[in-house]
Amino acid sequence: MIPCIFLLVEPCSNNVTEYNALLIGMQLAEEISVKHLEAYSDSKLIVNQVHGEYEDSMPYYNATINMTEKFKCFYINRVPHQ
């Protein structure tokens, strides 16, 4: 676990916030040469989009898909809200 703090300076939707968190985590993992990455999110929308179950051309989605190619193995799954 690597503790980090990031702030989004402009107001944005929950989905944009979730995508930013995923992308920042993926970038950090790439910087420390992680090859096999597992990500977990409580966002059903984002997990299903990355799995290809929902279509989207949102720039955050496209950036996420491009980042997945930097890993030998990328896995994302949903964890329900508690």
mmCIF file of the N, C-alpha and C atoms, coordinates in Angstrom:
data_MODEL
# 
_entry.id   MODEL 
# 
loop_
_atom_site.group_PDB 
_atom_site.id 
_atom_site.type_symbol 
_atom_site.label_atom_id 
_atom_site.label_alt_id 
_atom_site.label_comp_id 
_atom_site.label_asym_id 
_atom_site.label_entity_id 
_atom_site.label_seq_id 
_atom_site.pdbx_PDB_ins_code 
_atom_site.Cartn_x 
_atom_site.Cartn_y 
_atom_site.Cartn_z 
_atom_site.occupancy 
_atom_site.B_iso_or_equiv 
_atom_site.pdbx_formal_charge 
_atom_site.auth_seq_id 
_atom_site.auth_comp_id 
_atom_site.auth_asym_id 
_atom_site.auth_atom_id 
_atom_site.pdbx_PDB_model_num 
ATOM 1   N N  . MET A 1 1  ? 0.841   -1.164 0.000   1.00 0.00 ? 1  MET A N  1 
ATOM 2   C CA . MET A 1 1  ? 0.000   0.000  0.000   1.00 0.00 ? 1  MET A CA 1 
ATOM 3   C C  . MET A 1 1  ? 0.895   1.239  0.000   1.00 0.00 ? 1  MET A C  1 
ATOM 4   N N  . ILE A 1 2  ? 0.577   2.160  -0.889  1.00 0.00 ? 2  ILE A N  1 
ATOM 5   C CA . ILE A 1 2  ? 1.318   3.414  -0.973  1.00 0.00 ? 2  ILE A CA 1 
ATOM 6   C C  . ILE A 1 2  ? 0.343   4.546  -0.682  1.00 0.00 ? 2  ILE A C  1 
ATOM 7   N N  . PRO A 1 3  ? 0.473   5.202  0.461   1.00 0.00 ? 3  PRO A N  1 
ATOM 8   C CA . PRO A 1 3  ? -0.467  6.283  0.774   1.00 0.00 ? 3  PRO A CA 1 
ATOM 9   C C  . PRO A 1 3  ? -0.192  7.517  -0.086  1.00 0.00 ? 3  PRO A C  1 
ATOM 10  N N  . CYS A 1 4  ? -1.227  8.050  -0.691  1.00 0.00 ? 4  CYS A N  1 
ATOM 11  C CA . CYS A 1 4  ? -1.116  9.244  -1.525  1.00 0.00 ? 4  CYS A CA 1 
ATOM 12  C C  . CYS A 1 4  ? -2.365  10.093 -1.350  1.00 0.00 ? 4  CYS A C  1 
ATOM 13  N N  . ILE A 1 5  ? -2.210  11.377 -1.549  1.00 0.00 ? 5  ILE A N  1 
ATOM 14  C CA . ILE A 1 5  ? -3.347  12.285 -1.514  1.00 0.00 ? 5  ILE A CA 1 
ATOM 15  C C  . ILE A 1 5  ? -3.344  13.096 -2.797  1.00 0.00 ? 5  ILE A C  1 
ATOM 16  N N  . PHE A 1 6  ? -4.499  13.154 -3.432  1.00 0.00 ? 6  PHE A N  1 
ATOM 17  C CA . PHE A 1 6  ? -4.671  13.957 -4.633  1.00 0.00 ? 6  PHE A CA 1 
ATOM 18  C C  . PHE A 1 6  ? -5.944  14.765 -4.486  1.00 0.00 ? 6  PHE A C  1 
ATOM 19  N N  . LEU A 1 7  ? -5.923  15.975 -4.972  1.00 0.00 ? 7  LEU A N  1 
ATOM 20  C CA . LEU A 1 7  ? -7.098  16.827 -4.916  1.00 0.00 ? 7  LEU A CA 1 
ATOM 21  C C  . LEU A 1 7  ? -7.533  17.186 -6.332  1.00 0.00 ? 7  LEU A C  1 
ATOM 22  N N  . LEU A 1 8  ? -8.821  17.116 -6.574  1.00 0.00 ? 8  LEU A N  1 
ATOM 23  C CA . LEU A 1 8  ? -9.378  17.593 -7.832  1.00 0.00 ? 8  LEU A CA 1 
ATOM 24  C C  . LEU A 1 8  ? -9.811  19.027 -7.585  1.00 0.00 ? 8  LEU A C  1 
ATOM 25  N N  . VAL A 1 9  ? -9.304  19.950 -8.377  1.00 0.00 ? 9  VAL A N  1 
ATOM 26  C CA . VAL A 1 9  ? -9.521  21.366 -8.093  1.00 0.00 ? 9  VAL A CA 1 
ATOM 27  C C  . VAL A 1 9  ? -10.810 21.917 -8.687  1.00 0.00 ? 9  VAL A C  1 
ATOM 28  N N  . GLU A 1 10 ? -11.418 21.197 -9.595  1.00 0.00 ? 10 GLU A N  1 
ATOM 29  C CA . GLU A 1 10 ? -12.671 21.657 -10.182 1.00 0.00 ? 10 GLU A CA 1 
ATOM 30  C C  . GLU A 1 10 ? -13.786 20.684 -9.820  1.00 0.00 ? 10 GLU A C  1 
ATOM 31  N N  . PRO A 1 11 ? -14.998 21.198 -9.625  1.00 0.00 ? 11 PRO A N  1 
ATOM 32  C CA . PRO A 1 11 ? -16.126 20.302 -9.343  1.00 0.00 ? 11 PRO A CA 1 
ATOM 33  C C  . PRO A 1 11 ? -16.348 19.324 -10.496 1.00 0.00 ? 11 PRO A C  1 
ATOM 34  N N  . CYS A 1 12 ? -16.678 18.087 -10.153 1.00 0.00 ? 12 CYS A N  1 
ATOM 35  C CA . CYS A 1 12 ? -16.926 17.082 -11.188 1.00 0.00 ? 12 CYS A CA 1 
ATOM 36  C C  . CYS A 1 12 ? -17.887 16.026 -10.653 1.00 0.00 ? 12 CYS A C  1 
ATOM 37  N N  . SER A 1 13 ? -18.396 15.215 -11.553 1.00 0.00 ? 13 SER A N  1 
ATOM 38  C CA . SER A 1 13 ? -19.356 14.180 -11.177 1.00 0.00 ? 13 SER A CA 1 
ATOM 39  C C  . SER A 1 13 ? -18.658 13.049 -10.419 1.00 0.00 ? 13 SER A C  1 
ATOM 40  N N  . ASN A 1 14 ? -19.457 12.221 -9.775  1.00 0.00 ? 14 ASN A N  1 
ATOM 41  C CA . ASN A 1 14 ? -18.903 11.055 -9.082  1.00 0.00 ? 14 ASN A CA 1 
ATOM 42  C C  . ASN A 1 14 ? -18.145 10.147 -10.043 1.00 0.00 ? 14 ASN A C  1 
ATOM 43  N N  . ASN A 1 15 ? -18.685 9.961  -11.254 1.00 0.00 ? 15 ASN A N  1 
ATOM 44  C CA . ASN A 1 15 ? -18.020 9.084  -12.223 1.00 0.00 ? 15 ASN A CA 1 
ATOM 45  C C  . ASN A 1 15 ? -16.658 9.628  -12.624 1.00 0.00 ? 15 ASN A C  1 
ATOM 46  N N  . VAL A 1 16 ? -16.565 10.933 -12.826 1.00 0.00 ? 16 VAL A N  1 
ATOM 47  C CA . VAL A 1 16 ? -15.277 11.540 -13.181 1.00 0.00 ? 16 VAL A CA 1 
ATOM 48  C C  . VAL A 1 16 ? -14.299 11.382 -12.018 1.00 0.00 ? 16 VAL A C  1 
ATOM 49  N N  . THR A 1 17 ? -14.773 11.560 -10.805 1.00 0.00 ? 17 THR A N  1 
ATOM 50  C CA . THR A 1 17 ? -13.927 11.378 -9.622  1.00 0.00 ? 17 THR A CA 1 
ATOM 51  C C  . THR A 1 17 ? -13.427 9.937  -9.542  1.00 0.00 ? 17 THR A C  1 
ATOM 52  N N  . GLU A 1 18 ? -14.315 8.981  -9.765  1.00 0.00 ? 18 GLU A N  1 
ATOM 53  C CA . GLU A 1 18 ? -13.939 7.562  -9.727  1.00 0.00 ? 18 GLU A CA 1 
ATOM 54  C C  . GLU A 1 18 ? -12.910 7.235  -10.818 1.00 0.00 ? 18 GLU A C  1 
ATOM 55  N N  . TYR A 1 19 ? -13.133 7.748  -12.021 1.00 0.00 ? 19 TYR A N  1 
ATOM 56  C CA . TYR A 1 19 ? -12.171 7.519  -13.102 1.00 0.00 ? 19 TYR A CA 1 
ATOM 57  C C  . TYR A 1 19 ? -10.820 8.141  -12.772 1.00 0.00 ? 19 TYR A C  1 
ATOM 58  N N  . ASN A 1 20 ? -10.816 9.349  -12.216 1.00 0.00 ? 20 ASN A N  1 
ATOM 59  C CA . ASN A 1 20 ? -9.554  9.982  -11.841 1.00 0.00 ? 20 ASN A CA 1 
ATOM 60  C C  . ASN A 1 20 ? -8.805  9.143  -10.825 1.00 0.00 ? 20 ASN A C  1 
ATOM 61  N N  . ALA A 1 21 ? -9.506  8.620  -9.830  1.00 0.00 ? 21 ALA A N  1 
ATOM 62  C CA . ALA A 1 21 ? -8.862  7.772  -8.818  1.00 0.00 ? 21 ALA A CA 1 
ATOM 63  C C  . ALA A 1 21 ? -8.263  6.522  -9.465  1.00 0.00 ? 21 ALA A C  1 
ATOM 64  N N  . LEU A 1 22 ? -9.008  5.906  -10.372 1.00 0.00 ? 22 LEU A N  1 
ATOM 65  C CA . LEU A 1 22 ? -8.510  4.715  -11.066 1.00 0.00 ? 22 LEU A CA 1 
ATOM 66  C C  . LEU A 1 22 ? -7.277  5.049  -11.900 1.00 0.00 ? 22 LEU A C  1 
ATOM 67  N N  . LEU A 1 23 ? -7.349  6.134  -12.666 1.00 0.00 ? 23 LEU A N  1 
ATOM 68  C CA . LEU A 1 23 ? -6.224  6.514  -13.525 1.00 0.00 ? 23 LEU A CA 1 
ATOM 69  C C  . LEU A 1 23 ? -4.979  6.879  -12.713 1.00 0.00 ? 23 LEU A C  1 
ATOM 70  N N  . ILE A 1 24 ? -5.160  7.594  -11.622 1.00 0.00 ? 24 ILE A N  1 
ATOM 71  C CA . ILE A 1 24 ? -4.009  7.951  -10.776 1.00 0.00 ? 24 ILE A CA 1 
ATOM 72  C C  . ILE A 1 24 ? -3.377  6.693  -10.198 1.00 0.00 ? 24 ILE A C  1 
ATOM 73  N N  . GLY A 1 25 ? -4.197  5.764  -9.740  1.00 0.00 ? 25 GLY A N  1 
ATOM 74  C CA . GLY A 1 25 ? -3.664  4.504  -9.224  1.00 0.00 ? 25 GLY A CA 1 
ATOM 75  C C  . GLY A 1 25 ? -2.914  3.717  -10.282 1.00 0.00 ? 25 GLY A C  1 
ATOM 76  N N  . MET A 1 26 ? -3.458  3.703  -11.496 1.00 0.00 ? 26 MET A N  1 
ATOM 77  C CA . MET A 1 26 ? -2.797  2.996  -12.594 1.00 0.00 ? 26 MET A CA 1 
ATOM 78  C C  . MET A 1 26 ? -1.465  3.664  -12.945 1.00 0.00 ? 26 MET A C  1 
ATOM 79  N N  . GLN A 1 27 ? -1.432  4.983  -12.946 1.00 0.00 ? 27 GLN A N  1 
ATOM 80  C CA . GLN A 1 27 ? -0.192  5.700  -13.243 1.00 0.00 ? 27 GLN A CA 1 
ATOM 81  C C  . GLN A 1 27 ? 0.866   5.428  -12.178 1.00 0.00 ? 27 GLN A C  1 
ATOM 82  N N  . LEU A 1 28 ? 0.455   5.430  -10.908 1.00 0.00 ? 28 LEU A N  1 
ATOM 83  C CA . LEU A 1 28 ? 1.403   5.110  -9.836  1.00 0.00 ? 28 LEU A CA 1 
ATOM 84  C C  . LEU A 1 28 ? 1.932   3.687  -9.976  1.00 0.00 ? 28 LEU A C  1 
ATOM 85  N N  . ALA A 1 29 ? 1.049   2.752  -10.289 1.00 0.00 ? 29 ALA A N  1 
ATOM 86  C CA . ALA A 1 29 ? 1.474   1.357  -10.468 1.00 0.00 ? 29 ALA A CA 1 
ATOM 87  C C  . ALA A 1 29 ? 2.465   1.235  -11.620 1.00 0.00 ? 29 ALA A C  1 
ATOM 88  N N  . GLU A 1 30 ? 2.206   1.935  -12.714 1.00 0.00 ? 30 GLU A N  1 
ATOM 89  C CA . GLU A 1 30 ? 3.135   1.894  -13.851 1.00 0.00 ? 30 GLU A CA 1 
ATOM 90  C C  . GLU A 1 30 ? 4.499   2.475  -13.457 1.00 0.00 ? 30 GLU A C  1 
ATOM 91  N N  . GLU A 1 31 ? 4.492   3.566  -12.693 1.00 0.00 ? 31 GLU A N  1 
ATOM 92  C CA . GLU A 1 31 ? 5.747   4.212  -12.287 1.00 0.00 ? 31 GLU A CA 1 
ATOM 93  C C  . GLU A 1 31 ? 6.623   3.303  -11.433 1.00 0.00 ? 31 GLU A C  1 
ATOM 94  N N  . ILE A 1 32 ? 6.018   2.405  -10.678 1.00 0.00 ? 32 ILE A N  1 
ATOM 95  C CA . ILE A 1 32 ? 6.826   1.492  -9.851  1.00 0.00 ? 32 ILE A CA 1 
ATOM 96  C C  . ILE A 1 32 ? 6.947   0.111  -10.496 1.00 0.00 ? 32 ILE A C  1 
ATOM 97  N N  . SER A 1 33 ? 6.667   0.054  -11.802 1.00 0.00 ? 33 SER A N  1 
ATOM 98  C CA . SER A 1 33 ? 6.892   -1.142 -12.634 1.00 0.00 ? 33 SER A CA 1 
ATOM 99  C C  . SER A 1 33 ? 6.014   -2.331 -12.267 1.00 0.00 ? 33 SER A C  1 
ATOM 100 N N  . VAL A 1 34 ? 4.800   -2.072 -11.834 1.00 0.00 ? 34 VAL A N  1 
ATOM 101 C CA . VAL A 1 34 ? 3.850   -3.158 -11.595 1.00 0.00 ? 34 VAL A CA 1 
ATOM 102 C C  . VAL A 1 34 ? 3.464   -3.755 -12.946 1.00 0.00 ? 34 VAL A C  1 
ATOM 103 N N  . LYS A 1 35 ? 3.437   -5.056 -13.038 1.00 0.00 ? 35 LYS A N  1 
ATOM 104 C CA . LYS A 1 35 ? 3.079   -5.730 -14.289 1.00 0.00 ? 35 LYS A CA 1 
ATOM 105 C C  . LYS A 1 35 ? 1.684   -6.344 -14.247 1.00 0.00 ? 35 LYS A C  1 
ATOM 106 N N  . HIS A 1 36 ? 1.266   -6.781 -13.073 1.00 0.00 ? 36 HIS A N  1 
ATOM 107 C CA . HIS A 1 36 ? -0.047  -7.397 -12.887 1.00 0.00 ? 36 HIS A CA 1 
ATOM 108 C C  . HIS A 1 36 ? -0.816  -6.540 -11.876 1.00 0.00 ? 36 HIS A C  1 
ATOM 109 N N  . LEU A 1 37 ? -1.882  -5.915 -12.348 1.00 0.00 ? 37 LEU A N  1 
ATOM 110 C CA . LEU A 1 37 ? -2.605  -4.968 -11.505 1.00 0.00 ? 37 LEU A CA 1 
ATOM 111 C C  . LEU A 1 37 ? -4.052  -5.401 -11.316 1.00 0.00 ? 37 LEU A C  1 
ATOM 112 N N  . GLU A 1 38 ? -4.493  -5.387 -10.068 1.00 0.00 ? 38 GLU A N  1 
ATOM 113 C CA . GLU A 1 38 ? -5.898  -5.628 -9.724  1.00 0.00 ? 38 GLU A CA 1 
ATOM 114 C C  . GLU A 1 38 ? -6.468  -4.325 -9.172  1.00 0.00 ? 38 GLU A C  1 
ATOM 115 N N  . ALA A 1 39 ? -7.612  -3.923 -9.694  1.00 0.00 ? 39 ALA A N  1 
ATOM 116 C CA . ALA A 1 39 ? -8.280  -2.712 -9.222  1.00 0.00 ? 39 ALA A CA 1 
ATOM 117 C C  . ALA A 1 39 ? -9.692  -3.077 -8.780  1.00 0.00 ? 39 ALA A C  1 
ATOM 118 N N  . TYR A 1 40 ? -10.164 -2.393 -7.761  1.00 0.00 ? 40 TYR A N  1 
ATOM 119 C CA . TYR A 1 40 ? -11.501 -2.622 -7.246  1.00 0.00 ? 40 TYR A CA 1 
ATOM 120 C C  . TYR A 1 40 ? -12.197 -1.281 -7.102  1.00 0.00 ? 40 TYR A C  1 
ATOM 121 N N  . SER A 1 41 ? -13.445 -1.240 -7.501  1.00 0.00 ? 41 SER A N  1 
ATOM 122 C CA . SER A 1 41 ? -14.217 -0.001 -7.453  1.00 0.00 ? 41 SER A CA 1 
ATOM 123 C C  . SER A 1 41 ? -15.641 -0.315 -7.012  1.00 0.00 ? 41 SER A C  1 
ATOM 124 N N  . ASP A 1 42 ? -16.271 0.656  -6.371  1.00 0.00 ? 42 ASP A N  1 
ATOM 125 C CA . ASP A 1 42 ? -17.680 0.483  -6.039  1.00 0.00 ? 42 ASP A CA 1 
ATOM 126 C C  . ASP A 1 42 ? -18.582 1.059  -7.125  1.00 0.00 ? 42 ASP A C  1 
ATOM 127 N N  . SER A 1 43 ? -17.979 1.521  -8.221  1.00 0.00 ? 43 SER A N  1 
ATOM 128 C CA . SER A 1 43 ? -18.754 2.082  -9.326  1.00 0.00 ? 43 SER A CA 1 
ATOM 129 C C  . SER A 1 43 ? -19.104 0.997  -10.344 1.00 0.00 ? 43 SER A C  1 
ATOM 130 N N  . LYS A 1 44 ? -20.366 0.597  -10.341 1.00 0.00 ? 44 LYS A N  1 
ATOM 131 C CA . LYS A 1 44 ? -20.829 -0.407 -11.302 1.00 0.00 ? 44 LYS A CA 1 
ATOM 132 C C  . LYS A 1 44 ? -20.628 0.092  -12.735 1.00 0.00 ? 44 LYS A C  1 
ATOM 133 N N  . LEU A 1 45 ? -20.887 1.369  -12.968 1.00 0.00 ? 45 LEU A N  1 
ATOM 134 C CA . LEU A 1 45 ? -20.740 1.943  -14.301 1.00 0.00 ? 45 LEU A CA 1 
ATOM 135 C C  . LEU A 1 45 ? -19.319 1.803  -14.814 1.00 0.00 ? 45 LEU A C  1 
ATOM 136 N N  . ILE A 1 46 ? -18.347 2.202  -14.025 1.00 0.00 ? 46 ILE A N  1 
ATOM 137 C CA . ILE A 1 46 ? -16.958 2.169  -14.478 1.00 0.00 ? 46 ILE A CA 1 
ATOM 138 C C  . ILE A 1 46 ? -16.472 0.747  -14.686 1.00 0.00 ? 46 ILE A C  1 
ATOM 139 N N  . VAL A 1 47 ? -16.760 -0.134 -13.745 1.00 0.00 ? 47 VAL A N  1 
ATOM 140 C CA . VAL A 1 47 ? -16.330 -1.536 -13.888 1.00 0.00 ? 47 VAL A CA 1 
ATOM 141 C C  . VAL A 1 47 ? -16.941 -2.146 -15.143 1.00 0.00 ? 47 VAL A C  1 
ATOM 142 N N  . ASN A 1 48 ? -18.228 -1.927 -15.363 1.00 0.00 ? 48 ASN A N  1 
ATOM 143 C CA . ASN A 1 48 ? -18.878 -2.491 -16.553 1.00 0.00 ? 48 ASN A CA 1 
ATOM 144 C C  . ASN A 1 48 ? -18.359 -1.855 -17.840 1.00 0.00 ? 48 ASN A C  1 
ATOM 145 N N  . GLN A 1 49 ? -18.038 -0.577 -17.830 1.00 0.00 ? 49 GLN A N  1 
ATOM 146 C CA . GLN A 1 49 ? -17.470 0.050  -19.020 1.00 0.00 ? 49 GLN A CA 1 
ATOM 147 C C  . GLN A 1 49 ? -16.106 -0.546 -19.348 1.00 0.00 ? 49 GLN A C  1 
ATOM 148 N N  . VAL A 1 50 ? -15.271 -0.694 -18.336 1.00 0.00 ? 50 VAL A N  1 
ATOM 149 C CA . VAL A 1 50 ? -13.929 -1.253 -18.573 1.00 0.00 ? 50 VAL A CA 1 
ATOM 150 C C  . VAL A 1 50 ? -14.026 -2.702 -19.035 1.00 0.00 ? 50 VAL A C  1 
ATOM 151 N N  . HIS A 1 51 ? -15.010 -3.441 -18.561 1.00 0.00 ? 51 HIS A N  1 
ATOM 152 C CA . HIS A 1 51 ? -15.229 -4.820 -19.012 1.00 0.00 ? 51 HIS A CA 1 
ATOM 153 C C  . HIS A 1 51 ? -15.815 -4.874 -20.414 1.00 0.00 ? 51 HIS A C  1 
ATOM 154 N N  . GLY A 1 52 ? -16.238 -3.735 -20.948 1.00 0.00 ? 52 GLY A N  1 
ATOM 155 C CA . GLY A 1 52 ? -16.809 -3.700 -22.288 1.00 0.00 ? 52 GLY A CA 1 
ATOM 156 C C  . GLY A 1 52 ? -18.297 -3.980 -22.321 1.00 0.00 ? 52 GLY A C  1 
ATOM 157 N N  . GLU A 1 53 ? -18.934 -4.018 -21.156 1.00 0.00 ? 53 GLU A N  1 
ATOM 158 C CA . GLU A 1 53 ? -20.368 -4.303 -21.093 1.00 0.00 ? 53 GLU A CA 1 
ATOM 159 C C  . GLU A 1 53 ? -21.207 -3.071 -21.416 1.00 0.00 ? 53 GLU A C  1 
ATOM 160 N N  . TYR A 1 54 ? -20.669 -1.886 -21.142 1.00 0.00 ? 54 TYR A N  1 
ATOM 161 C CA . TYR A 1 54 ? -21.344 -0.640 -21.473 1.00 0.00 ? 54 TYR A CA 1 
ATOM 162 C C  . TYR A 1 54 ? -20.440 0.119  -22.436 1.00 0.00 ? 54 TYR A C  1 
ATOM 163 N N  . GLU A 1 55 ? -21.011 0.710  -23.440 1.00 0.00 ? 55 GLU A N  1 
ATOM 164 C CA . GLU A 1 55 ? -20.237 1.508  -24.387 1.00 0.00 ? 55 GLU A CA 1 
ATOM 165 C C  . GLU A 1 55 ? -20.074 2.924  -23.859 1.00 0.00 ? 55 GLU A C  1 
ATOM 166 N N  . ASP A 1 56 ? -18.933 3.524  -24.111 1.00 0.00 ? 56 ASP A N  1 
ATOM 167 C CA . ASP A 1 56 ? -18.717 4.910  -23.739 1.00 0.00 ? 56 ASP A CA 1 
ATOM 168 C C  . ASP A 1 56 ? -17.525 5.446  -24.508 1.00 0.00 ? 56 ASP A C  1 
ATOM 169 N N  . SER A 1 57 ? -17.611 6.687  -24.933 1.00 0.00 ? 57 SER A N  1 
ATOM 170 C CA . SER A 1 57 ? -16.486 7.319  -25.608 1.00 0.00 ? 57 SER A CA 1 
ATOM 171 C C  . SER A 1 57 ? -15.933 8.455  -24.762 1.00 0.00 ? 57 SER A C  1 
ATOM 172 N N  . MET A 1 58 ? -16.283 8.465  -23.481 1.00 0.00 ? 58 MET A N  1 
ATOM 173 C CA . MET A 1 58 ? -15.808 9.489  -22.562 1.00 0.00 ? 58 MET A CA 1 
ATOM 174 C C  . MET A 1 58 ? -14.282 9.454  -22.511 1.00 0.00 ? 58 MET A C  1 
ATOM 175 N N  . PRO A 1 59 ? -13.627 10.617 -22.513 1.00 0.00 ? 59 PRO A N  1 
ATOM 176 C CA . PRO A 1 59 ? -12.156 10.634 -22.498 1.00 0.00 ? 59 PRO A CA 1 
ATOM 177 C C  . PRO A 1 59 ? -11.540 9.837  -21.347 1.00 0.00 ? 59 PRO A C  1 
ATOM 178 N N  . TYR A 1 60 ? -12.186 9.831  -20.178 1.00 0.00 ? 60 TYR A N  1 
ATOM 179 C CA . TYR A 1 60 ? -11.646 9.075  -19.044 1.00 0.00 ? 60 TYR A CA 1 
ATOM 180 C C  . TYR A 1 60 ? -11.696 7.578  -19.318 1.00 0.00 ? 60 TYR A C  1 
ATOM 181 N N  . TYR A 1 61 ? -12.738 7.133  -19.931 1.00 0.00 ? 61 TYR A N  1 
ATOM 182 C CA . TYR A 1 61 ? -12.845 5.721  -20.310 1.00 0.00 ? 61 TYR A CA 1 
ATOM 183 C C  . TYR A 1 61 ? -11.727 5.364  -21.289 1.00 0.00 ? 61 TYR A C  1 
ATOM 184 N N  . ASN A 1 62 ? -11.562 6.183  -22.316 1.00 0.00 ? 62 ASN A N  1 
ATOM 185 C CA . ASN A 1 62 ? -10.517 5.924  -23.323 1.00 0.00 ? 62 ASN A CA 1 
ATOM 186 C C  . ASN A 1 62 ? -9.129  5.923  -22.686 1.00 0.00 ? 62 ASN A C  1 
ATOM 187 N N  . ALA A 1 63 ? -8.877  6.854  -21.789 1.00 0.00 ? 63 ALA A N  1 
ATOM 188 C CA . ALA A 1 63 ? -7.581  6.901  -21.104 1.00 0.00 ? 63 ALA A CA 1 
ATOM 189 C C  . ALA A 1 63 ? -7.362  5.654  -20.261 1.00 0.00 ? 63 ALA A C  1 
ATOM 190 N N  . THR A 1 64 ? -8.419  5.178  -19.613 1.00 0.00 ? 64 THR A N  1 
ATOM 191 C CA . THR A 1 64 ? -8.315  3.972  -18.791 1.00 0.00 ? 64 THR A CA 1 
ATOM 192 C C  . THR A 1 64 ? -7.992  2.759  -19.653 1.00 0.00 ? 64 THR A C  1 
ATOM 193 N N  . ILE A 1 65 ? -8.698  2.615  -20.767 1.00 0.00 ? 65 ILE A N  1 
ATOM 194 C CA . ILE A 1 65 ? -8.440  1.484  -21.669 1.00 0.00 ? 65 ILE A CA 1 
ATOM 195 C C  . ILE A 1 65 ? -7.007  1.543  -22.193 1.00 0.00 ? 65 ILE A C  1 
ATOM 196 N N  . ASN A 1 66 ? -6.525  2.724  -22.541 1.00 0.00 ? 66 ASN A N  1 
ATOM 197 C CA . ASN A 1 66 ? -5.136  2.862  -22.999 1.00 0.00 ? 66 ASN A CA 1 
ATOM 198 C C  . ASN A 1 66 ? -4.149  2.485  -21.898 1.00 0.00 ? 66 ASN A C  1 
ATOM 199 N N  . MET A 1 67 ? -4.455  2.846  -20.659 1.00 0.00 ? 67 MET A N  1 
ATOM 200 C CA . MET A 1 67 ? -3.559  2.506  -19.543 1.00 0.00 ? 67 MET A CA 1 
ATOM 201 C C  . MET A 1 67 ? -3.519  1.003  -19.286 1.00 0.00 ? 67 MET A C  1 
ATOM 202 N N  . THR A 1 68 ? -4.627  0.306  -19.513 1.00 0.00 ? 68 THR A N  1 
ATOM 203 C CA . THR A 1 68 ? -4.633  -1.144 -19.256 1.00 0.00 ? 68 THR A CA 1 
ATOM 204 C C  . THR A 1 68 ? -3.609  -1.861 -20.125 1.00 0.00 ? 68 THR A C  1 
ATOM 205 N N  . GLU A 1 69 ? -3.309  -1.301 -21.282 1.00 0.00 ? 69 GLU A N  1 
ATOM 206 C CA . GLU A 1 69 ? -2.356  -1.927 -22.199 1.00 0.00 ? 69 GLU A CA 1 
ATOM 207 C C  . GLU A 1 69 ? -0.928  -1.852 -21.692 1.00 0.00 ? 69 GLU A C  1 
ATOM 208 N N  . LYS A 1 70 ? -0.669  -1.067 -20.672 1.00 0.00 ? 70 LYS A N  1 
ATOM 209 C CA . LYS A 1 70 ? 0.685   -0.939 -20.126 1.00 0.00 ? 70 LYS A CA 1 
ATOM 210 C C  . LYS A 1 70 ? 1.016   -2.048 -19.130 1.00 0.00 ? 70 LYS A C  1 
ATOM 211 N N  . PHE A 1 71 ? 0.029   -2.888 -18.825 1.00 0.00 ? 71 PHE A N  1 
ATOM 212 C CA . PHE A 1 71 ? 0.226   -3.968 -17.869 1.00 0.00 ? 71 PHE A CA 1 
ATOM 213 C C  . PHE A 1 71 ? 0.110   -5.315 -18.577 1.00 0.00 ? 71 PHE A C  1 
ATOM 214 N N  . LYS A 1 72 ? 0.887   -6.286 -18.117 1.00 0.00 ? 72 LYS A N  1 
ATOM 215 C CA . LYS A 1 72 ? 0.753   -7.641 -18.657 1.00 0.00 ? 72 LYS A CA 1 
ATOM 216 C C  . LYS A 1 72 ? -0.634  -8.181 -18.366 1.00 0.00 ? 72 LYS A C  1 
ATOM 217 N N  . CYS A 1 73 ? -1.133  -7.869 -17.184 1.00 0.00 ? 73 CYS A N  1 
ATOM 218 C CA . CYS A 1 73 ? -2.437  -8.343 -16.759 1.00 0.00 ? 73 CYS A CA 1 
ATOM 219 C C  . CYS A 1 73 ? -3.118  -7.218 -15.989 1.00 0.00 ? 73 CYS A C  1 
ATOM 220 N N  . PHE A 1 74 ? -4.344  -6.927 -16.361 1.00 0.00 ? 74 PHE A N  1 
ATOM 221 C CA . PHE A 1 74 ? -5.135  -5.932 -15.643 1.00 0.00 ? 74 PHE A CA 1 
ATOM 222 C C  . PHE A 1 74 ? -6.488  -6.537 -15.333 1.00 0.00 ? 74 PHE A C  1 
ATOM 223 N N  . TYR A 1 75 ? -6.882  -6.445 -14.069 1.00 0.00 ? 75 TYR A N  1 
ATOM 224 C CA . TYR A 1 75 ? -8.146  -7.004 -13.610 1.00 0.00 ? 75 TYR A CA 1 
ATOM 225 C C  . TYR A 1 75 ? -8.868  -5.922 -12.823 1.00 0.00 ? 75 TYR A C  1 
ATOM 226 N N  . ILE A 1 76 ? -10.147 -5.742 -13.107 1.00 0.00 ? 76 ILE A N  1 
ATOM 227 C CA . ILE A 1 76 ? -10.956 -4.814 -12.327 1.00 0.00 ? 76 ILE A CA 1 
ATOM 228 C C  . ILE A 1 76 ? -12.256 -5.513 -11.957 1.00 0.00 ? 76 ILE A C  1 
ATOM 229 N N  . ASN A 1 77 ? -12.666 -5.299 -10.724 1.00 0.00 ? 77 ASN A N  1 
ATOM 230 C CA . ASN A 1 77 ? -13.907 -5.893 -10.265 1.00 0.00 ? 77 ASN A CA 1 
ATOM 231 C C  . ASN A 1 77 ? -14.616 -4.905 -9.356  1.00 0.00 ? 77 ASN A C  1 
ATOM 232 N N  . ARG A 1 78 ? -15.891 -5.136 -9.180  1.00 0.00 ? 78 ARG A N  1 
ATOM 233 C CA . ARG A 1 78 ? -16.712 -4.249 -8.372  1.00 0.00 ? 78 ARG A CA 1 
ATOM 234 C C  . ARG A 1 78 ? -16.848 -4.789 -6.955  1.00 0.00 ? 78 ARG A C  1 
ATOM 235 N N  . VAL A 1 79 ? -16.726 -3.888 -6.020  1.00 0.00 ? 79 VAL A N  1 
ATOM 236 C CA . VAL A 1 79 ? -17.030 -4.196 -4.624  1.00 0.00 ? 79 VAL A CA 1 
ATOM 237 C C  . VAL A 1 79 ? -18.252 -3.357 -4.260  1.00 0.00 ? 79 VAL A C  1 
ATOM 238 N N  . PRO A 1 80 ? -19.284 -3.972 -3.728  1.00 0.00 ? 80 PRO A N  1 
ATOM 239 C CA . PRO A 1 80 ? -20.517 -3.224 -3.431  1.00 0.00 ? 80 PRO A CA 1 
ATOM 240 C C  . PRO A 1 80 ? -20.305 -2.231 -2.279  1.00 0.00 ? 80 PRO A C  1 
ATOM 241 N N  . HIS A 1 81 ? -21.141 -1.205 -2.264  1.00 0.00 ? 81 HIS A N  1 
ATOM 242 C CA . HIS A 1 81 ? -21.155 -0.265 -1.151  1.00 0.00 ? 81 HIS A CA 1 
ATOM 243 C C  . HIS A 1 81 ? -21.474 -1.013 0.134   1.00 0.00 ? 81 HIS A C  1 
ATOM 244 N N  . GLN A 1 82 ? -20.870 -0.617 1.206   1.00 0.00 ? 82 GLN A N  1 
ATOM 245 C CA . GLN A 1 82 ? -21.150 -1.233 2.511   1.00 0.00 ? 82 GLN A CA 1 
ATOM 246 C C  . GLN A 1 82 ? -22.140 -0.414 3.278   1.00 0.00 ? 82 GLN A C  1 
# 
